[in-house]
Amino acid sequence: MTSIKAEKRDLVGKKVKNLRKAGKIPAIVYGAGESGLLLEISWHDFQKVFRQAGESSLVELEIGPERKNVLIHDIAFDPIKDVPVHVDFLQVRMDKPIKAKVELLFEGDSPALKLGGILVKVHHELEIEALPAYLPHQIKVDLSKLKNLEDKFTVADLSLPKGVKTHAALEEVLALVESPRSEEELKAEETVSAAGIESIEVLTKKEKLIEEGEAKEGSGKEKE
């Protein structure tokens, strides 16, 4: 299990800027009897742990002599620098199954692509349920099973890890291979798109004329 060290903090509000300047991130842990413990963690350590665990794998939070089993529940990012500025940890009970969304890892080569097929990844994550100790970081989707055009990879085709289950429908499509489009189909799509644009332009002109007419009527009433 990946672990990260944390320290209790007293700084709140605008004062947490001083933490960030010192290379630390303000954080909080709650859940499983913990109402909300304020913490600070190393920015460098967190980046490393997040790459390894993501938001679905269990992390051991070290707070002095204490050890808490947590998930990285939520991350707030700086909108300009795109770096984490706050982290929420969710403490979990090891004997109670939890639900989590796990990233799908698409691997392997689809033989259907050599036939001119187009690979479409329908979903990039899947909600699963498991005991915290069994939560995987990723779930593999083997694209080599897509051998022919129009083949589909569904939830039923997954090999879920031990102790992991999903409530998603077995027929839910995760990836598929579309047949290559003919020149006629591409031209038809272009025609439809062009017609849609013309409709928007005509509608815009019509709305403009209506607005101008209403404005003239309004000015005429004022003169009366």
N, C-alpha and C positions, 0 to 999 in steps of 0.2 A: 504494500500500500504506500502511495506517495504521501509524504508528510511536509508540513510547512510550519515554521516557528512564528508565533505571534506574541505580542505584548499588550497588556491592558492599557487603555488610553483614557486621559481625562479631557483632552482637547476636543472641542465640538464647535460647530458653526464655522465662522470665517477663520478661526484659528487653525483649522486643519490644513490651511495653505502652507503653514510652516512644516508640517509633516511631509507634504509632497515635495517641498524644496529640499528636504533632507533625504529624498529617495525612498519615502515610505508611502503606503496607501492606507487611508482610514478604512476600517472594516467593522462588521457587526456579525455576531452569531446568535441565532435564535432557533427555536423548535425543540421538541423532545424535552420539555421542562425548562428550557433556557429562554427567559423572557426577552433578552436583548443585551448581550455583553459587548461593550465597545472595545475594539481592538485596533492595532496598527501592525502592518506587515511590510516586509521588504518588497519593493517594486520588482527587483531583480529575481528574488525567490519566487514571487507569485507568477511572473511570466514563465518561468521554467516549469512550475507545477501545472499551470493551466495548459501548456502545450502537451504535457503528459496525461493529464486527467480529464481535461475538458469540463463540461457541466454534468457529466453523467457518472464518472468514476468516483469512488470513495476516496476521501483525503483525510489524513490524520492531522488534526490541528493541535500543535504543541503550545500550550500556554503555561510556561513555567513547568511545574511537575504534573499539571493536568494534561489529559489526552482526550480529545473529542473527535468522534467520527462524524464527518460533515461532507456535504456536497457544495460545490460552488454554485450557489442558487441564482445569483444575479450580479451583473457587472455594469457599472455606470462608466461611460467613456467620455473623454474630453471631445467635444464636437469638432474641434479644430486640429488638435494634435493626434486624435484617435488613440489615446493611451488610457488605461484604466485609472479612474480617480476615486472609485469606491467599490467595495466588494461585500456582498451579502453571503454568509455561509449558513447553510441549513443543517442543524444537528439532527441526526437520524438515530432511530432505534435499530439495533442489529437484528432483532427478532421480528421485525415488522416489515412486510413487503411494501415497496414504494413504486410509484410510477415516475418515469422519466423519459424524455425525448432523447434518442441517441442518434448520432450521425451515421448515415449509411456510407460505407466505403465501397465504391465501385472499383472492382479489380478484374483483371483478365481481359482478353480480346474476344470480341464477338465475331465469329466467322461470317455472319450475315453482312458485316460492313464491307467485306471483300466483294459482295454481290451488288454493291452500290447503295446498301441500306443506310438509313439515317438513324443514329442512336438518340433516343429521347429519354432523359432521366426525369421521371414524373415526380418522384419524391426524393428529398435529400436527408430526411430524418424519419424515425419511426418511434412511436410511443410504445414502451415496454413496461413490464412489471417484474420485479424481482426483489429478493432480499438485498440490502445494501452491499453485502460482500460479493454478490454475483453480478452486480451492475457492470456491463462492458463499456469500454470507451467508444467502440465503434461496432457496427454490425456489417459483415461482408456481403456484398452482392456479386455473385460470380457471373460476369457478363459472357463468359465462354459458353454458357447454356443457351444463349441466343444465337442459334445456328442458321435459322432461315428468316427470310423477310416476313414481317408481321408477327414474329415471335414476341412473347411477353414474359417478363419476369415478375411473378406475383409474390405476395407474402407467403403463400404455400411453398414456394421454392427456396425459402430461406432455411439455413441450418443454424437455428438459434443456439447460443451457448447453453451450457448446463444451468438449470435453475431459472432460466429466462423465458417469459412468455409474453405474447402480445394479444390484445383484444381487437386488433385490426382484422377486417374481413380477409379470409384466405384468398379471395379473388382480387383483392386490391392490387393494382398494377404499380410496380415500383420503377420499372424501366421497360422499354420496348424498342423494336426496330421497325421504322416505317419504310415502305417501298420508295424507291427514287421516283421523283415526279417527272412526268413527261413535259416536253416543251409546251404542249397544248394546255396542260394543267397550270403551268407557271404563267402563261399568257392570260389564262382565265382569271387567275388570282390578281394579276396586275390590272386587268380590266375592272374587276370588282373594286379594287382599292382606289383606282382613278375615279370611278363613278361615285364612291363614297366621298372623296375629296370635293368633287364638283357639287355634290348635294350640300356639303357643309358651306361651300362658298356661296351658293345660291341662297341658302337659308340665312347666312350672315348678311347678304345684300338686302334680303327681304326685311330682316329685323331692323336694319339701318334705315330703310325707307319708312317703316312703320314709326320708328322713333322720331324721324324728321317730321313726319306728318303730324304726330301727336304734339310735337314742339310748336309747329305752325298753328295748330288749333288752339293750343294753350295761349299763344301770343295774341291770337285773334280775339279770344274771350277777354283778355285783359284790356284790349283797346275798347271793347264794347262797354 
